[in-house]
Amino acid sequence: MLSVKKIKIKSEFTKNVLTLMTGTTVAQAIPIAISPILTRIYTPADFGIVALFMAIAASFGSIANGRYELAIMLPKKEEDAINLFALSLIITTAISLILFIIVLFLNEKIALWLGNKEIKFWLYFIPVTVFFVGLFNSLDKYNTRLKNYKDIAKSKVIKSIVLAAVQLSVGFIKQGAAGLVSGQVLAQMFANLKLLKNIIADKELLAKISLSSIKVQAKRYVKFPKYSLGGVIANSLSLHFIEILISSFFSVATLGFYALVQRMLGLPSSLIGGSIGQVFYQEATQEKHKSGKAIEIYKKTFKKLSVLGILFFGFLYFSVEGIFTFVFGQDWQIAGVYAKIIMPLFFIRFIYVSLSMTYDVFESLKTELIWQVCYFLGLMALIYFCRNGTFEYFLQLFTIYGSFMYLISLFITYRLAKGGELWG
């Protein structure tokens, strides 16, 4: 009986992962297919501008819910979960309005600080993009709770179709970064529609939303804004503020090359790792409810990610320079050089991203905050140290430092999955 149960759980896990991967594969295949066209109708500087825009939007988008969206998976009662969703949406709306006021009055100063005049007009679209990103994060977590993996997959496909359609059509009729940026904004908006219907349709559940219940949930899961908010700010700054500094210390064209590398090498994480991580979060939460641990699903997920990562990144390491030149054109040859240097870091990060959800499962948010802050401070010191050197030199040191820090975090999450704790 036990063996049958294990097989059933395993098949369900695999089925859910494959459902998400199928949608994500289609969603990622579309941007990949049009990338050789985009790199020929847009310049590296154009890619640098959209990277700068998304760095700002993604940084604020990651905190737009106050991190309460991560708690949506945890309550046993649906009533508590829907009130957490409502709380997340209220916070997202408030932050977006605050950003709009800031951009309205400080537009020129922000553009001047960023050292890019072309970003000035697009700053007005930051608040609305942040709202759509925050809404999607909440919808994604609630639909994951309900195991609506098919709808999650469909929403990703819709997002990619809109992105591709806008970036290509605008790019052919207008020069500059307009197509790249507007495509991102509209794609974020349309991605929400499919997932939103699942919540709006349940009128009985929506009727359970109340201010008193929202306050109760806000207090119950206060650890998420208290600790996870600081952690995700540090993480966002590590991922996105570094792009702003690359633009300032080196050039916007260098940022364009780096952005393409991030997009291509990040594909395994978004294509496979993200799907595995999403199901891992749901399965780990269930295992924790039953035994107080999540070590079985942790080890199973670690093995899957390691094998897949070795196969993909091992092949790509020896062929990436030629692939970049052939696919994207001779002007993007240097991006292939950058990709080979930083690839070991992306391999380890591929494993780390999915398993980092262990922090949330065990609500060990203080531990994650400490790691994130240490990682961010070390990274800022590193890029400042390398500001007068070559970008290749910075990438070499960044790869060594980042890989070391991710390995430390994997060790921490392994301990947590076994039911251990390091800092409380």
Order of alpha helices (4+ residues) and beta strands (2+ residues): alpha-alpha-alpha-alpha-alpha-alpha-alpha-alpha-alpha-alpha-alpha-alpha-alpha-alpha-alpha-alpha-alpha-alpha-alpha
